[in-house]
Amino acid sequence: MQRTYTVDRHAIPAHMDVGRIRRDFPVLGKKIEGKPPIYFDNACQTLRPRQVIEAVSEYYESFPACAGRSVHKLATEVSLRCDDVRAKAAAFFGADDPSEIAFMKNTTEGLNTVIMGLPWRKGDEVVTTDYEHNSVHVPVLRARDSFQLKHRTIKSGDDVTFDLSAFEEGMSRKVRLVAVCLTSNVTGCTIPAKEVVDIAHSYGAKVLLDAAQAAPSMGIDVRRLGVDFLAASAHKMLGPSGVGLFYARSGSVGDLPPVMCGGHGVVDTTYDSYKLLPPPERFETGLQNYSGIIGTGAALDYLSSIGMDEVRDHEIALNSRITRALRGVDGVELLGPSDPNLRSGIFSFNVRGLSPHDVAMILDNSRNIMMRSGMHCCHPLFHALGIEGCARASVYIYNTPQEADLFSESVEGLAEGFKGRKR
Ligand SMILES: Cc1ncc(COP(=O)(O)O)c(C=O)c1O
């Protein structure tokens, strides 16, 4: 069924030229099986603009050496470029000093660094939400078992939103770490981070924010938040695959050891001892992904030139459009709060009578609409909800209202077509 949707206050910000942005993304100009791709899997990985691709290629073509070790000209160039990206990342997140930023391979590595590395004492408690990504959840369970900790999950509300009062009630002086996702990869909801940090600190606990979904979608100011640790992935924010950005506040990091140790992260070693370098170098063991780090600099430039408020407004405008179109459609079940302003660029849903994977495959086969389906690495949440997962559409800066409408029409058509079907 063909429908038109009016856009009112959720119009795309006038200063954000989506047409121009789209021309920067080579894959959007290609046809896949005769049709343009509609890429709605941005919460997994975003696409990359040519500025990032060129920065990666420039590394391989012009200075394909290593940083921080050799003293020759090519290596010096790489060192300078990486230092520059570190400074950009510090500015992007509002860190006091570039030394508070370490390059890793993804968010997961940053999360593991803190969760496995803190100087735990038997009986310490760690607090998470009940909808954490496995990248928080699994290392927390591992640390619980290795260090004899207690793990407490904060129960979220019916619409899978963070419950600040439940969090506050669950706090005590035994809590050593609060490890929570800033924005959920299932619902797109963001926690009141400043309040969480202030409450946690008042009990003497440290806070680790999983910013894998938040960093691509909103401005984050670590200094204003006062957060101790934060981890994000460049590949979710227009950067190359396999680069993580880890923030550790200089006053909080202490002697936190790296997950891996070996070459480069040490001041000196003898036959029976070693001394780690201070952060961030201690976290950057072994040869690094230099092309990826340099490409990340181009990604941060790209996002900064748009502005994170504009990125957020654009995501919410598209999500509002989709939500309005599908609200009340029989057979479409939204996961999370109904208000799209709370869900950033994420629309997670099920179509009654179909499995999440069926929904994703049908939309891919019929319309080239590419989404994610399944449990989104949040198995405990889906087990608790008693459902086998959901389909997730996640939009980003290059997605258009037309794509959003095509998606909504397709989902509505599916719901209509499978009405009354039981699985
Ligand atoms: C909320 C959240 N945390 C952590 C991760 C893990 O990110 P990475 O695989 O880049 O380490 C993801 C990935 O989707 C995520 O959505």
The ligand as an ORCA input file, in Angstrom:
! r2SCAN-3c Opt
* xyz 0 1
  C      26.198     -1.420     23.114
  C      27.349     -2.146     22.510
  N      28.405     -2.428     23.261
  C      29.484     -3.057     22.788
  C      29.544     -3.451     21.477
  C      30.759     -4.154     20.988
  O      31.389     -3.380     20.017
  P      32.671     -3.967     19.279
  O      32.207     -5.233     18.627
  O      33.048     -2.919     18.324
  O      33.677     -4.229     20.321
  C      28.459     -3.202     20.637
  C      28.470     -3.660     19.250
  O      27.482     -3.701     18.566
  C      27.340     -2.518     21.155
  O      26.286     -2.244     20.401
*
